[in-house]
Amino acid sequence: MGRIQKAGKNIIFGYISNLVILLVNFIQRTIFIYVLGMTLSGVNGVYTDVLSVLSLTELGIGTALNYSLYKPVAERDYEKIKSYMRFYKRAYLAIAGVIAVLGIAISPFLKYILKNPGSLTIRELTLYYYLFLFNTVISYFVTYKYSLVNAEQKNYIQTNITTLTKIAVAFSQISVLLLTRNFLFYLLAQSVVELVQKIFVTIYLNRLYPYLRDRDVKRLTTEETRVIITKTKALICHKIGDVARLQTDKIIISSFVNVDTAAVVDNYLYITTYVGNFVNIIFDSVISGFGNVVATESRERQYTLFKVYRFFACWLYGFGAVGFFHLLTPFIGGLWLHDEGWTLPQITVLLLVTDFYFKGGRTVLLNFKIAAGLFEPDRYLPLVQGAVNLVVSILLVQRIGVTGVYVGTLVSGILANLIRPGIIYRHCFEKKAWVYFRDSLKYIAVILAVGIVVLPIRHMVMKETTILTFAVMVVIITLLYNVVFLAVFHRTEEFAYLWKAVAERVPVLRRISERRPR
C-alpha cells in the first residue's frame, strides 16, 4: 500500500472516528452541564489543562523517537525497531513516574488555581484531581507502542481504538450521571474503562508485533542515542513553550476570573477543537508520509507538496474561522444551552477564531518540521511564545478580563507564523520565504472579505436564532466562502494539483477534468 493509499485510509477512519466522538461527547457534555452545572464543568476543563501542563515532562521524546523510527520501518530493520522501542518504553515508564510525583506535589496548590469553586470543598477537589492524575499516568504505559503503528502509517489502528474507548467512556459516564448525579462516580467510571483499554491495547499490539516481546534486544549505538538526545533537547524548548502558550489559558481564567468563566470558554474551545479535528485529521495523517517524502524525494518535490498542503490548510481553516465567528455564539447561547450566560463577548470570539486560522498555518509548518526532523533551528521560539503569552495574558486578564487572555494567545501564536516559514524555507527548500508571506496576504484578504460580506447577511437572516435560520446561515457561508475562494485561486498550481489528485480517484470528476481547457 502506497503513501497516498495509507494516508487515505487514515483520513477515512479519522473522519468516522471524529464524527462519532463529536456526537457522543456532545451528548455527554450536554447531560453533564444540565446535571452537574457550570462550576463542575469548569473544574473538569481546568483539571484537564493542569494535567496537560504536567505532561510536559514528556519533553518531546515521543516526537524524536517517531522521527528515528521512519528509516528502520521503511527498511524493515526489525532489530533496530526493537532497540528503539525498548528505549522508548523505558523512557515513558520513567516519565509516568515523574508525572505521578509532580502531580502529587502540586495538589496542595489547587485552592489557588480554582477561584470561587462554589460549594465544593478542597477535600472534594483534591480527590477529583487524583482521579484525573491516575488517568494521565496510566496512559504512558501504552503510549509508546503507538509510535510503531504511526511510523508504519497505520494511524487508523490508534484511531479505531481511541474511538471505541471514547464511546465506552461516554456511555458509562452518561449512565452514571443519570443514575447517581455524582461527579466522583462519573470520574471513577472513566478510570475503570481507561484501565481496561490499556490492558487490551497491550495484548493487541503485542500480538500485532510479536517481535517486540523478544528478550534479545541490542542497545542503541552511542551515535543513535546521541541523535535522540540532541533532538529531544531541542524539543524540550518546543514542549515547554507550547504548554505555556496552549495549555494555560483556562488555568489563568480560573485563577484570575473564576471557575465558571473557565467553563464558558471550555465550551467554545470544545467546539472549535472537535470541528477543527476534521481538518487536522487530513494533515496529521500525512506526517509519516511526509517523513517518507523527505527521506526519498528531491527538494523540489518536497516544496511542491508543501505548497499544496499549505494551500489546502488555508482554504479549510479559513472556512472554519468564518463559520465559527458567525455561528459559534448563536449555536451555544441559542440552540444548544438556551442561555446567554454561556456566551463570550464577540471581540473575544474574534480573537479566538483568528487564532484558530493562524493555528492552521502553524500546523502545516510544524508537521513538515516534524517529518523533516528539523527541531533545532527554532528551538527557542516556543519559549519566547510561552513567555509572551503568560506575561500578556496575566497582565491583561486583570484589566479586561477573559478577552485579555486571548490577546496574549493570539500575539504569541503569530510569532511562529512570522518566524518559522523563513527557517523551513531556508533549511528544507533552500529558498527565500517571501512567496510564503505574499500568498498569506492573499489568503487572509479573501477570508476577511467573505467574513465582512457575511455580517449584514447574518443580521438579516438571524434576527432570531432558530434551527431553520441557523441552517440557512450554514448554507450561505458554505456556498459564499467556497465559491469566492475557488474563483480567486482556481488557476493556481496548488489547486490544479489538488484537483488532479482527487479527480483521478472520482470518476465523475475525472470526466469533468478531461473536458477542462488546458
Secondary structure, 3 states (H helix, E strand, C coil): CCHHHHHHHHHHHHHHHHHHHHHHHHHHHHHHHHHHHHHHHHHHHHHHHHHHHHHHHHCCHHHHHHHHHHHHHHCCCHHHHHHHHHHHHHHHHHHHHHHHHHHHHHHHHHHHHCCCCCCCCHHHHHHHHHHHHHHHHHHHHHHHHHHHHHHCCCHHHHHHHHHHHHHHHHHHHHHHHHHHCCHHHHHHHHHHHHHHHHHHHHHHHHHHCHHHHCCCCCCCCHHHHHHHHHHHHHHHHHHHHHHHHHCCHHHHHHHHCCHHHHHHHHHHHHHHHHHHHHHHHHHHHCHHHHHHHHHHCCHHHHHHHHHHHHHHHHHHHHHHHHHHHHHHHHHHHHHHCCCHHHCCCHHHHHHHHHHHHHHHHHHHHHHHHHHHCCCCCCCCHHHHHHHHHHHHHHHHHHHHCHHHHHHHHHHHHHHHHHHHHHHHHHHHHCCCCHHHHHHHHHHHHHHHHHHHHHHHHHHHHCCCCCHHHHHHHHHHHHHHHHHHHHHHHCCCHHHHHHHHHHHCCCHHHHHHHHHCCC
